[in-house]
Amino acid sequence: IERNSNGDGQYAILRGMDKRYNYTLVNGVKIPSPDNKYRYVPLDLFPSDLLDRLEVYKTLTPNLEGDAIGGGINMVMKNAPGKFQVNANLSTGYSQLFIDRKFAAFNSSDIKYKSPYELNGKNFNATQNDFTKGTLDYKYKSPAPNLIGSLSLSQRFLDDKLGIVLAGSYQNTYRGSNSTFYNTAVNGTDAYAVITNKSYREFSEQQQRTGLHGKIDYVFNKNHQLSLYNVYVNLKNQQLRDAVTTTYNGVYNPTAGNAELVYNTRSRLTEQQIYNSTLHGDHKFFNEKFKVQWSAVYSSAKNDVPENTGISLNGIQQNFQSKRLSLVNTNPVTRRWERNTDEDLAGYLDLTYHIVLGEDNLDVMAGGLYRDKQRSSFFNNYNLAPSAADAGKVYGVDYQNYTDLNLVVSNPTGAVANSLTYDASEKIAAGYGMFKYTSAKFEVIGGARVEHTNQGYNLLFPAGETYPKGQQIYTDVLPSLTAKYFLSDKAQLHASYYKALNRPGFYEIVPGKVVNEEFQERGNPNLKRALADNFDLRYELFPGASEQLLVGAFYKRIKDPIEYTFQADATRGQDIYYTPGNFGTANNYGAEIDYIKYFSKIGVKANYTYTHSRITTPKTTRVINPVTGDIQALSVDQERPLYGQSEHIANVSLLFKDTKKGWDVQVAGAYTGPRINTVSQFLNNDLWQEGFIQMDASAEKRFKGGISVFVKANNILNTPTKLFIKGTNPENNKINEQLV
């Protein structure tokens, strides 16, 4: 599991590959992502209380959607049991971080979810009074304890024909992190980057998660049943980030404690929502020889970031004493609105005909799906600066709170006319044919899937872009073959091949430009989907209940893999953008082992994956031209691992289970090896994430009467995230301080 900066698990990592190479299903149905950039769905949106089990697919068969080169995750939600059941839990906790420092908060109650442009019309000239003061009103306090609770009710009626499950979950948690980020630049013909400044950041986040889950199923008879499943999840994340940047220039003197500083505070409210409604039918005909399964699905996802506010001030450190001064010269205060909404309409159909061939069995299957996805994206930004009379005012001397500032809006009509305000659509039609042959010694599953994709976008305010409209239409044939040989009733050999693809996200193909704190991002309208041939070989042994040994090897050949790199603008070479691109062919192979064993009440659960990946991409290096003596940039090819690919992934859990006495204890450790965090424009300057170990523990004691008490501890080792470049510039020794 890949965790966010606060330690919460968000994305599943399969075979060490980046999260873009797998997908997430809910009850076998793909749902849209609320993420404004990518397709993957954060798992932490779904409260674990509503989850029945998690299924992992490492090999795709033709009846599964084909855009999962790494594999797929299926979250199966709870069903109604055979008897009336009530489950409730309540828990609390606290983050050690806020014992050591205060929690930083702001008032989000008055935030306007729509910008002045939307509320008052395109010709409206906004003033300071059209923005809330709460996002500049900061409070530092000790947070309340975390609160997590859930309640579920389930029952069957009408002689067990009708089943109903209703569940709700609410979580209010306070998280945070501290980080130090070093900005770098490659100067002249230096081989490695020199550190230009240091940014120390403190994050404080209040997260509120709400989950509502309802399922109704009706069994007409053993041959026909219907179910209606609805889920709504909401995540509100109120984050305040305090940053202090130290510039390593001529003023910097660590011995005397002198430096030029920049203070930046960002207050941001993010609300993510997912709604899914699935009507599903299961039908059997002709003495169960012919089966029909169908689903009609409506889904929506929304990501809303209203009035994202930032303020920047110059500062100074003298004799180790730091203080804020006046607002910075350029755009000291910003107000940004970002919003994207996705709506999906989809239909699924699966047909199965069962044939008995003596002692063997043959299932012939066919089916398909159609999905229509519509997205709208909105972006607006306002810049504010002090009035001429207030331009030189000093914080702490002329005013005490940011809310006292008298600000003028530099662009009163906003900046909605940008390439991130767009409409987009994606229509996918798929069909498949498949067979499953089973005998005493063999099982063979084979067939092919055809997926037709029509993806496009339309900029609502084109401003000279080369591609104000874009469309990609393509059809892929995705064959698949899986064979199992049963060595015994407990052991088998498993071999498979399947072809899969990886589609770009909307954000990746729209030619939008976004200025972030460290770099500028831009989409690529010419970005192609990636295609991969996948081979697996695995030995599987199941010696007893809850015991297994899996040993396997895999190989993936990925054509046109999508990688993010820093690229110079074709027209203005001085403009550098972090942008996605396709880079030749990547090879990815590895081995894995999965082991579960119980020794009476004590169990061991362990897995390890080794993955070796290679891709060749162009890099820039600088040399002195022997004729002119000028610095000359050259493009050279460099081989490296895939972005986000860890060579080593390992998980170990020690378990203790005593069902008679009601004890369930687990201590889990996970190791993730080094991986590329950011691909540099320059040769040998990629930014790597250091390998790390994370450890969690939990214990539960169940009592009579259905009551249980549990305790959990996450990130026991307080594992930091460390980034580094594989090389050192001697100039960095002049910083003369202990680098993190």
C-alpha positions in Angstrom: 0.0 0.0 0.0 1.3 3.5 -0.9 0.6 6.0 1.8 0.1 9.7 1.6 2.3 12.2 3.4 0.2 11.7 6.6 0.7 8.0 6.7 -2.8 7.0 5.5 -2.9 4.1 3.0 -4.2 5.4 -0.3 -3.2 3.3 -3.3 -2.4 -0.4 -3.8 0.9 -1.2 -5.4 1.0 -4.4 -7.4 4.4 -6.0 -8.3 6.1 -2.8 -7.4 4.6 -0.9 -10.3 3.3 2.7 -10.1 -0.4 3.0 -9.2 -1.3 4.2 -12.7 -0.9 0.6 -13.9 -3.8 -0.9 -11.9 -7.5 -0.2 -11.4 -10.0 -0.3 -8.6 -13.4 -1.9 -8.8 -16.4 -1.8 -6.4 -18.4 -5.1 -6.6 -16.7 -5.8 -10.0 -17.7 -2.4 -11.4 -15.3 0.4 -12.3 -16.0 3.7 -10.7 -14.7 7.2 -11.6 -11.9 8.8 -9.7 -12.4 12.1 -8.0 -8.7 12.9 -8.6 -8.3 15.9 -10.9 -5.3 14.4 -12.7 -5.3 10.6 -12.7 -7.7 7.7 -13.1 -6.8 5.8 -9.9 -9.2 5.8 -7.0 -7.9 6.4 -3.5 -8.7 3.5 -1.2 -9.0 5.6 1.9 -12.2 7.1 0.5 -14.0 3.9 1.5 -14.3 3.3 5.2 -13.0 -0.2 6.0 -16.2 -0.9 8.1 -18.2 -1.2 4.8 -15.7 -3.6 3.2 -16.4 -7.4 3.1 -13.2 -8.4 1.4 -10.5 -7.2 -1.0 -9.8 -9.2 -4.2 -6.5 -8.9 -6.1 -6.1 -9.8 -9.8 -2.6 -10.2 -11.1 -3.7 -11.9 -14.4 -6.5 -10.6 -16.5 -9.0 -12.9 -18.3 -11.1 -11.6 -21.2 -14.2 -10.9 -19.0 -12.2 -8.3 -17.1 -11.6 -4.7 -18.3 -8.3 -4.5 -20.1 -6.6 -1.4 -18.7 -4.6 -3.0 -15.9 -1.0 -3.8 -16.8 -0.1 -4.3 -13.2 -3.4 -5.9 -12.0 -6.7 -5.0 -10.5 -8.3 -4.5 -7.0 -11.9 -5.4 -6.4 -13.5 -4.1 -3.2 -16.5 -6.4 -2.4 -18.9 -4.7 -0.1 -21.0 -6.3 2.6 -24.0 -8.5 1.9 -27.0 -9.2 4.2 -26.4 -12.3 6.4 -29.1 -14.9 7.1 -30.1 -13.3 10.4 -30.7 -9.9 11.9 -27.4 -8.3 12.7 -26.3 -5.0 14.2 -22.7 -3.9 14.2 -21.4 -0.8 15.8 -18.0 0.4 16.7 -16.5 3.6 18.2 -12.8 4.4 18.5 -10.6 7.3 19.3 -6.9 8.1 19.0 -4.3 10.8 18.9 -1.3 11.7 16.7 2.0 11.9 18.6 3.0 14.7 16.3 0.6 17.1 18.0 2.1 16.3 21.4 5.3 17.9 20.1 3.7 20.9 18.3 0.4 22.7 17.8 -2.2 21.9 15.1 -2.6 24.8 12.6 -6.2 25.5 11.5 -8.3 28.1 9.7 -11.9 28.9 9.5 -13.5 27.2 6.5 -17.2 27.8 7.4 -17.5 30.9 5.1 -15.7 29.5 2.1 -17.5 30.2 -1.1 -17.7 27.1 -3.3 -18.1 29.3 -6.4 -15.7 32.0 -7.5 -16.9 35.7 -7.9 -16.9 35.0 -11.7 -19.5 32.3 -11.3 -21.6 34.1 -8.7 -21.7 37.5 -10.4 -21.0 37.0 -14.1 -18.0 37.2 -16.4 -17.7 41.0 -16.3 -17.8 41.3 -12.6 -14.8 43.1 -11.0 -14.0 41.4 -7.7 -12.7 43.3 -4.7 -11.2 42.1 -1.4 -14.7 41.9 0.2 -15.7 39.2 -2.3 -13.4 36.7 -0.6 -13.7 35.2 2.8 -11.3 36.3 5.6 -11.4 32.9 7.2 -8.8 31.4 5.0 -6.3 34.0 6.2 -7.3 33.7 9.9 -5.0 31.1 11.4 -5.2 29.5 14.8 -2.7 27.3 16.5 -4.0 24.9 19.1 -4.0 21.3 20.4 -6.5 19.3 18.3 -9.4 17.2 19.7 -8.9 13.4 19.8 -9.7 11.5 16.7 -13.2 10.1 16.5 -14.2 7.1 14.3 -17.5 5.4 14.4 -19.7 3.1 12.3 -23.1 1.4 12.4 -24.5 -1.3 10.2 -27.9 -3.0 10.2 -28.7 -6.1 8.1 -31.7 -8.5 7.9 -33.5 -10.8 5.6 -37.3 -10.8 5.1 -40.1 -12.7 3.3 -38.7 -16.1 4.0 -35.1 -14.9 3.3 -36.0 -13.7 -0.2 -35.4 -10.0 0.6 -32.1 -8.9 2.1 -31.3 -5.4 3.2 -28.0 -3.9 4.4 -27.7 -0.4 5.7 -24.4 1.0 7.0 -22.9 4.3 7.8 -19.4 5.4 8.8 -18.0 8.7 10.1 -14.4 9.6 10.8 -13.0 12.8 12.1 -9.2 12.6 12.4 -6.3 15.1 12.8 -3.1 14.3 10.9 0.1 16.1 10.2 3.6 15.9 9.0 6.9 17.9 9.0 9.1 18.0 6.0 12.3 19.7 4.6 12.5 20.1 0.9 15.6 21.2 -1.0 15.3 22.9 -4.3 18.1 22.3 -6.8 19.4 23.5 -10.1 22.1 22.2 -12.5 24.5 25.1 -13.3 26.8 25.3 -16.3 28.5 22.0 -17.0 28.2 20.7 -13.5 27.5 16.9 -13.4 25.1 17.2 -10.4 22.6 19.7 -9.0 23.5 22.4 -6.5 21.0 23.2 -3.7 19.5 26.7 -4.1 17.2 26.9 -1.1 15.6 24.9 1.7 11.9 24.9 2.5 10.8 23.6 5.9 7.1 22.8 6.0 4.6 21.9 8.6 1.3 20.3 7.5 -1.8 20.1 9.6 -4.9 18.3 8.3 -8.4 17.7 9.6 -10.0 14.8 7.6 -13.7 14.1 7.8 -14.8 10.9 6.1 -18.5 9.9 5.6 -19.6 6.7 4.1 -23.2 5.5 3.4 -23.8 2.1 2.1 -27.0 0.3 1.1 -27.8 -2.9 -0.6 -31.1 -4.6 -1.3 -31.2 -8.1 -2.9 -34.2 -10.1 -3.8 -34.1 -13.8 -4.5 -37.1 -14.8 -6.7 -36.0 -18.4 -6.7 -32.7 -20.4 -7.1 -32.5 -19.2 -10.8 -33.3 -15.5 -10.6 -32.2 -12.7 -8.3 -31.7 -9.0 -8.4 -29.7 -6.6 -6.3 -29.5 -2.8 -6.0 -26.4 -1.4 -4.5 -25.8 2.3 -3.6 -22.7 3.8 -2.0 -21.9 7.4 -1.2 -18.5 8.4 0.2 -17.3 11.9 1.1 -13.9 13.1 2.2 -13.3 16.6 3.5 -9.7 17.5 4.0 -8.9 20.9 5.6 -5.2 21.4 5.3 -3.0 24.3 6.4 0.7 24.3 5.3 3.2 26.6 6.9 6.5 26.9 5.0 9.7 28.8 5.6 12.2 28.9 2.8 15.9 29.7 3.4 17.8 31.0 0.3 21.4 30.0 0.0 22.8 33.2 -1.4 25.4 35.8 -0.4 23.4 36.7 2.8 23.3 33.2 4.0 25.7 32.7 7.0 25.0 29.6 9.1 27.7 30.5 11.6 26.3 34.0 12.3 22.7 32.8 12.0 21.9 35.1 9.1 19.7 34.3 6.1 17.0 35.7 3.7 13.7 33.9 4.3 10.3 33.6 2.6 7.2 32.7 4.6 4.4 31.0 2.8 1.1 29.8 4.3 -1.5 27.9 2.3 -5.0 27.1 3.5 -6.8 24.6 1.4 -10.2 22.8 1.7 -10.6 19.7 -0.6 -13.9 17.9 -0.8 -14.0 14.6 -2.7 -17.2 12.7 -3.4 -18.1 9.4 -5.1 -21.6 8.1 -5.7 -22.4 4.7 -7.3 -25.6 3.0 -8.0 -25.6 -0.5 -9.5 -28.6 -2.6 -10.5 -27.5 -6.2 -11.0 -29.2 -9.3 -12.1 -28.3 -13.0 -12.0 -30.3 -15.5 -14.1 -30.0 -19.2 -14.8 -31.9 -21.1 -17.6 -32.1 -24.7 -18.9 -31.2 -26.4 -15.6 -28.5 -23.9 -14.9 -26.7 -24.6 -18.2 -27.1 -21.0 -19.4 -26.3 -18.1 -17.1 -27.0 -14.4 -17.7 -25.4 -11.6 -15.6 -26.0 -7.9 -16.2 -25.5 -4.6 -14.5 -26.8 -1.1 -15.1 -24.5 1.5 -13.5 -24.6 5.2 -12.7 -21.5 6.7 -11.0 -20.4 10.2 -10.3 -17.2 11.7 -8.8 -16.3 15.2 -7.8 -13.2 17.0 -6.6 -13.8 20.5 -5.3 -11.0 22.8 -4.1 -12.7 26.2 -3.4 -10.9 29.3 -2.5 -7.5 27.7 -2.1 -5.6 30.6 -0.5 -1.9 31.4 -0.3 0.0 34.3 1.2 3.8 35.0 1.0 6.0 37.4 3.0 9.6 38.2 2.9 11.5 37.5 6.1 15.0 37.6 7.6 17.1 35.7 10.1 19.6 37.7 12.1 21.7 36.2 14.9 19.5 33.1 14.7 16.3 35.1 15.3 13.7 34.9 12.5 10.9 37.3 11.7 8.4 38.2 9.0 8.7 41.5 7.1 6.5 42.8 4.2 4.6 40.9 1.6 6.5 39.7 -1.4 6.5 41.8 -4.6 4.7 39.5 -7.0 1.3 38.0 -6.3 1.7 37.9 -2.5 -1.9 36.6 -2.0 -3.7 34.1 -4.3 -7.2 32.7 -4.3 -7.8 29.7 -6.5 -10.8 27.6 -7.4 -10.4 24.2 -8.9 -13.3 21.7 -9.6 -13.8 18.6 -11.7 -16.9 16.4 -12.0 -17.2 13.1 -13.7 -20.4 11.2 -14.6 -20.4 7.6 -15.9 -23.3 5.6 -17.4 -22.4 2.0 -18.0 -23.9 -1.3 -18.9 -22.4 -4.8 -18.4 -23.5 -8.1 -19.9 -22.0 -11.6 -19.3 -23.3 -14.8 -20.9 -22.2 -18.3 -19.9 -23.2 -21.6 -21.4 -22.1 -24.8 -19.6 -21.3 -28.0 -21.5 -20.6 -31.4 -19.9 -18.0 -33.4 -21.9 -18.0 -36.7 -20.1 -16.0 -36.2 -16.9 -14.8 -32.8 -18.1 -16.6 -29.4 -18.2 -16.6 -26.6 -20.7 -17.9 -23.1 -20.2 -18.4 -20.9 -23.2 -18.7 -17.2 -22.3 -19.3 -13.9 -24.2 -20.3 -10.4 -23.1 -19.2 -6.8 -23.1 -19.8 -3.4 -21.7 -20.4 0.2 -22.8 -19.4 3.2 -20.7 -20.0 6.9 -21.4 -17.9 9.2 -19.2 -18.4 12.9 -19.2 -16.1 15.3 -17.4 -16.2 19.1 -16.8 -13.3 20.9 -15.3 -13.2 24.5 -14.0 -10.2 26.6 -12.9 -10.1 30.2 -11.8 -7.4 32.2 -10.0 -7.3 35.7 -8.5 -4.1 37.5 -7.5 -4.2 40.2 -4.7 -1.5 42.7 -3.6 -1.4 45.4 -1.0 -2.5 48.9 -1.9 0.2 51.4 -2.6 -0.2 52.8 0.9 0.2 49.4 2.5 2.9 48.0 0.3 5.7 48.5 2.8 3.9 47.6 6.0 5.7 45.1 8.2 4.0 42.1 9.9 4.0 42.4 13.7 4.7 46.1 13.6 2.1 47.7 11.3 -0.5 44.9 11.6 -0.9 41.8 13.7 -3.2 39.6 11.6 -3.3 38.9 7.8 -7.1 39.7 8.0 -6.1 43.3 8.7 -4.4 43.7 5.3 -5.9 46.1 2.7 -5.6 44.2 -0.5 -6.3 45.1 -4.2 -7.3 42.5 -6.7 -4.7 42.6 -9.6 -7.0 40.7 -12.0 -10.5 41.5 -10.8 -12.3 39.5 -13.5 -10.3 36.4 -12.6 -8.4 34.0 -14.9 -11.1 31.6 -15.9 -9.9 31.8 -19.6 -7.3 29.1 -19.2 -6.8 25.7 -20.6 -7.8 23.9 -17.4 -11.4 25.0 -18.0 -12.6 22.3 -20.3 -15.2 19.6 -21.1 -14.1 16.0 -21.9 -15.6 12.7 -22.7 -14.6 9.1 -23.0 -16.7 6.4 -24.6 -15.6 2.8 -24.3 -17.3 -0.2 -26.0 -15.9 -3.7 -25.3 -16.8 -7.2 -26.2 -15.2 -10.5 -25.4 -15.3 -14.2 -26.2 -13.9 -16.7 -23.7 -13.9 -20.4 -22.8 -13.0 -22.3 -19.6 -12.1 -26.0 -19.9 -11.8 -28.0 -16.7 -10.7 -31.6 -16.3 -9.2 -33.7 -13.5 -5.7 -32.4 -14.2 -6.1 -29.3 -16.3 -7.9 -26.0 -16.3 -7.6 -23.7 -19.4 -9.1 -20.2 -19.8 -8.7 -18.4 -23.0 -10.2 -15.9 -25.4 -9.9 -12.3 -26.5 -11.3 -9.0 -25.6 -11.8 -6.1 -28.0 -12.0 -2.5 -26.6 -12.8 0.5 -28.6 -11.9 3.9 -27.1 -13.1 7.3 -28.2 -11.6 10.0 -25.9 -11.6 13.7 -26.4 -11.6 17.2 -24.9 -12.7 20.7 -25.8 -11.1 23.8 -24.2 -13.9 26.3 -23.3 -11.5 29.3 -23.5 -8.9 28.6 -26.2 -6.0 31.1 -26.2 -3.8 30.1 -29.1 -3.2 26.5 -28.2 -2.1 24.3 -31.0 -4.8 21.7 -30.1 -7.8 23.5 -28.6 -9.8 20.4 -29.3 -8.4 16.8 -29.2 -9.7 13.3 -29.9 -8.2 9.9 -29.7 -9.9 6.9 -31.3 -8.4 3.5 -31.3 -9.4 -0.2 -31.1 -7.3 -2.8 -29.2 -7.5 -6.6 -29.4 -6.4 -8.1 -26.1 -5.9 -11.9 -26.2 -5.6 -13.9 -23.0 -4.7 -17.5 -22.1 -4.4 -19.1 -18.7 -3.5 -22.7 -18.0 -3.4 -24.6 -14.7 -2.0 -28.1 -14.2 -3.1 -29.8 -10.9 -0.2 -31.7 -9.5 -2.4 -32.8 -6.6 -5.5 -31.7 -4.8 -3.2 -29.2 -2.9 -0.7 -28.1 -5.5 -0.8 -26.7 -9.0 1.2 -25.0 -11.8 -0.2 -21.8 -13.2 0.9 -20.2 -16.5 -0.7 -17.2 -18.2 -0.4 -14.6 -20.9 -2.5 -11.5 -21.4 -2.4 -8.2 -23.3 -3.4 -5.0 -21.5 -3.3 -1.3 -22.0 -2.9 1.9 -20.0 -4.9 4.9 -21.1 -3.9 8.5 -20.4 -6.1 10.5 -18.0 -8.0 13.6 -19.2 -5.6 15.9 -17.4 -2.6 14.3 -19.2 -3.9 15.0 -22.7 -5.4 18.5 -22.2 -2.7 21.1 -23.1 -3.1 22.9 -19.8 -0.4 24.7 -17.8 -0.3 24.7 -14.1 2.2 26.6 -12.0 3.0 24.7 -8.8 5.4 25.7 -6.1 8.4 23.8 -7.4 7.7 23.4 -11.1 5.2 24.0 -14.0 3.1 21.1 -15.3 1.6 20.7 -18.8 -0.5 18.1 -20.6 0.4 16.4 -23.8 -2.3 16.1 -26.5 -0.1 13.7 -28.5 0.2 11.2 -25.6 -0.7 7.7 -26.6 -1.9 4.8 -24.6 0.6 2.1 -23.5 0.2 -1.5 -24.5 1.8 -4.4 -22.7 2.3 -8.2 -23.2 2.3 -9.9 -19.8 3.6 -13.4 -19.0 3.2 -15.2 -15.7 4.4 -18.6 -14.3 3.5 -19.6 -10.8 3.7 -22.7 -8.5 0.8 -22.7 -5.9 0.6 -25.0 -2.8 -2.2 -25.0 -0.3 -1.2 -27.5 2.4 -4.0 -26.6 4.8 -6.7 -24.2 5.7 -5.4 -20.6 5.7 -2.0 -21.8 4.5 -0.3 -21.3 1.2 3.0 -21.1 -0.6 3.1 -19.2 -4.0 6.3 -18.9 -6.0 6.2 -17.2 -9.4 8.0 -15.2 -12.1 6.6 -12.6 -14.5 7.6 -10.6 -17.5 6.0 -7.5 -19.0 6.9 -5.8 -22.2 5.4 -2.3 -22.3 5.2 -0.4 -25.6 4.9 3.4 -25.3 4.9 3.5 -21.4 3.7 6.8 -20.0 6.4 8.5 -18.0 6.7 12.0 -16.6 9.8 14.0 -17.4 11.0 17.6 -17.4 10.9 18.9 -21.0 11.9 22.3 -22.5 9.3 24.1 -24.4 9.8 23.8 -28.2 9.4 27.6 -28.7 10.7 29.0 -25.5 13.5 26.8 -24.4 13.9 28.6 -21.1 10.4 27.3 -20.1 10.6 23.9 -18.5 7.5 21.8 -18.0 6.9 18.5 -16.1 4.9 16.6 -18.7 3.9 13.1 -19.6 5.3 11.4 -22.7 5.7 8.0 -24.4 9.2 6.5 -24.4 9.9 3.5 -26.6 9.6 0.1 -25.0 10.1 -0.8 -21.4 11.0 -4.3 -20.1 9.8 -5.4 -16.6 10.5 -8.8 -15.2 10.7 -10.2 -11.7 9.9 -13.0 -9.2 7.6 -13.2 -6.2 6.9 -15.4 -3.2 3.9 -15.5 -0.9 3.8 -17.6 2.2 1.2 -18.1 4.9 1.7 -20.6 7.8 0.1 -21.2 11.2 1.8 -22.9 14.0 -1.1 -23.6 16.3 -2.3 -20.0 17.3 0.7 -18.2 15.9 0.9 -17.4 12.2 3.4 -15.9 9.8 2.3 -14.1 6.6 5.0 -12.9 4.3 5.5 -11.9 0.7 8.4 -10.6 -1.4 8.5 -9.2 -5.0 11.6 -8.5 -6.9 11.1 -6.4 -10.0 13.7 -5.3 -12.6 12.5 -2.7 -15.0 14.4 -0.7 -17.7 13.4 2.1 -20.0 15.6 4.5 -22.1 14.7 8.2 -22.2 16.5 11.3 -23.5 18.4 13.5 -21.0 20.3 16.8 -21.3 24.0 17.2 -20.5 26.0 20.4 -21.0 29.6 20.6 -22.4 31.9 23.4 -23.5 31.9 23.8 -27.3 35.6 23.5 -28.2 35.3 26.0 -31.1 33.2 28.8 -29.5 33.9 28.2 -25.9 30.2 28.5 -25.1 28.1 26.1 -23.1 26.4 23.7 -25.4 23.4 21.4 -24.4 23.5 17.9 -25.8 20.8 15.2 -25.7 21.9 11.7 -24.7 19.9 8.5 -23.9 20.0 7.1 -20.4 18.7 3.8 -19.2 16.8 3.8 -15.9 14.0 2.0 -14.0 10.4 2.9 -14.7 9.1 5.9 -12.7 7.8 4.8 -9.3 9.1 1.2 -9.7 10.7 -0.3 -6.6 13.0 -3.2 -7.2 12.3 -4.7 -3.8 8.9 -4.9 -2.1 8.4 -7.1 1.1 5.7 -7.5 3.7 5.9 -9.6 6.9 3.1 -10.0 9.5 3.2 -11.9 12.8 -0.2 -13.1 13.8 -1.7 -14.5 17.0 -5.3 -15.9 16.9 -7.2 -17.5 19.7 -10.8 -17.9 18.6 -11.8 -19.5 21.9 -10.5 -16.7 24.0 -11.3 -14.0 21.4 -7.8 -12.7 20.8 -6.5 -11.4 17.5 -3.1 -9.7 17.4 -1.0 -8.6 14.5 2.3 -6.8 14.0 3.0 -5.9 10.4 6.1 -4.5 8.7 6.4 -3.4 5.1 9.6 -2.6 3.1 9.6 -0.6 -0.1 12.9 -0.3 -1.9 14.3 2.8 -3.5 12.4 4.2 -6.5 12.4 7.2 -8.7 10.3 10.1 -7.3 10.9 12.7 -10.0 12.6 12.3 -13.4 15.1 15.0 -14.1 15.7 16.8 -17.3 19.4 16.3 -16.8 21.7 13.3 -17.0 22.2 11.4 -13.7 20.0 13.9 -11.7 16.8 11.9 -11.1 15.3 12.4 -7.7 15.1 9.1 -5.8 13.0 8.1 -2.8 15.1 6.2 -0.2 14.0 2.7 0.7 12.0 2.6 3.9 10.3 0.3 6.5 6.9 1.0 8.0 5.4 -0.9 10.9 1.9 -1.1 12.3 0.3 -3.1 15.1 -3.2 -4.0 16.2 -4.9 -6.1 18.9 -8.5 -7.0 19.4 -10.2 -8.8 22.3 -13.8 -10.1 21.7 -16.1 -10.7 24.7 -19.4 -12.5 25.1 -22.4 -10.6 23.9 -20.8 -9.4 20.7 -18.6 -6.7 22.3 -15.0 -6.3 21.3 -12.2 -3.9 22.3 -9.3 -3.1 19.9 -6.2 -0.9 19.7 -4.2 0.1 16.7 -0.9 1.9 16.2 0.2 3.1 12.8 3.7 4.1 11.6 5.3 2.9 14.9 8.8 3.7 13.6 7.9 7.2 12.6 9.4 6.4 9.2 10.4 9.5 7.3 10.3 9.9 3.5 13.7 10.8 2.2 14.6 11.9 -1.3 18.1 12.1 -2.8 20.1 12.4 -6.0 22.7 9.7 -6.7 25.7 12.1 -6.8 27.0 15.1 -4.9 28.0 18.6 -6.1 31.0 19.9 -4.1 29.3 23.3 -4.0 26.7 21.9 -1.6 29.5 21.5 1.1 29.4 25.3 1.4 26.0 25.2 2.9 27.7 24.1 6.1 24.8 22.6 7.8 23.5 19.1 8.5 21.3 18.3 5.5 18.3 16.1 6.3 
